[in-house]
Amino acid sequence: MILTNELYTILSHDVTASGHSYTLRLNPDSFIYQAHFPGEPITPGVCLMQMGKELLEDALQLQLDIKTVKNAKFLSVVSPKETTELTCTLGKIESHASGSEVKAQITMVANSEPKAKISIICAKV
């Protein structure tokens, strides 16, 4: 499932010495929030992982599948009622020697508060 332009939109993308930084706007009218949970919307953790993967695809201009989630820490709730913008940083991006895999660390922050830290390994499609 592609969440870009449904659950979130990309407001900006900056390339820094430590990786890529995206500013995102959450869409409170997304069908995901209508189901999770009516009246008290919360961004599901699996959606945060998918968002990170989609941003990694955008940064590298590759199609990827999540192969392994090495570590996922959801530090606080991401609700479109409280969080309209989210900063997602892609750091420590490494390609496997064979070129078939990409590793990355994804950090999500809103209002200076860490929301999630995810380490993934993706396979090139």
N, C-alpha and C positions, 0 to 999 in steps of 0.2 A: 504494500500500500504506500502510495506517495502522499506525504503530509504537507509538502510545500504548497502554499496558496490555499490550503484547506484548514489546517490546524494553525499554521503560522505563515508569515511572509518575511522575507529577508529585507531588512531596511538598509544594511550596509555590510560590507566585507572588506576587511583590512588584512594585509599580509605584513607580519612583523618578523623580527629576528627569531622569535620563539615559536612561530606557527601562524595560524590563521585565526582571525577574530571576526565573529559575525554578531550583528545586532538584529534581533528578531522581534516581531510583534505577534503576540498570540491573538487568535481569532476567537473571541468569546462566543460567537455564533456557530462554531464548528459543531457538526453532528456528534463528535466525540464527547464534547462537554454536555450535550443533551442526555447522553446515556451514562456519563461518568462524572458526576452524579447530578441528577436534576435538582436545581436550586443551590447546590454547593459544588460547582464544577472543580475538578482536580485533573491535572494532566497525568495520565497513566505513565508509570515508569517505562513501560515498553515503548510508548510514544516518544519519550525523551531519548531512548536509545536509537529509535528510528530517525529522529531528527538529527542526531549526531552523525549517523551513517549518511544521511542525505547531504549534510553539509560537507562531510569528507569527500563524497562523490563530486560535489560542486568544486571544492578546492583543488582536487586532483584531476578533474575532468575525466573520470573513470566511472564505470558501472561496477558496483560492489555488492556482495552479499555478506551479511554478518555470519562469520564462521564460529567465533568464540567470544564470549563476554568474559574477560579475565577477572574483571572487578567492576561492580556497580554499587555505588553508594548514593542513596537518595537521602539527602541531608535535611531537606524541608519541603513542604508541599508547594507545588507550582500551580497556582490557581489564577485564571484570567481575571478574577475579581480583584486580586491584590497585585498581580504581576502582569502588566501590559507589555513590557519589554523585557527581553531576556538576552544576556550576552553569552554566547557560546564560543569557547576557545578550543581550537584543535592544536594540541602540542605533541611533541615527541613522535612525529609522523615518521615511520620507518617502513621501507619496502624490503621484503624478503629477497635474498640474493637471487632466487629463481624468478623474481618478479611476479609471482602468483599471489602473494599476500601483502597486505598493508596493515600495520599496527598503528594505533593512535590513542592518545589520552584526550578525553573530552571533559571539559569543565563548563558547567552552566552556573551563571550568577545572575541574580536580580536584586536591585536596590542594595548593592554591595554585600549581599548575603549569598554564600554558596548554596546552591540548590541540588547539584548532582555532580558526581565525579565518576566517569566511566572509562574503562580501558577495554578496547575491542581489537579483535583481529578480523579483518575482512578478506574475503577471496575475490580476486578480480573475476568479473563475469566475461 
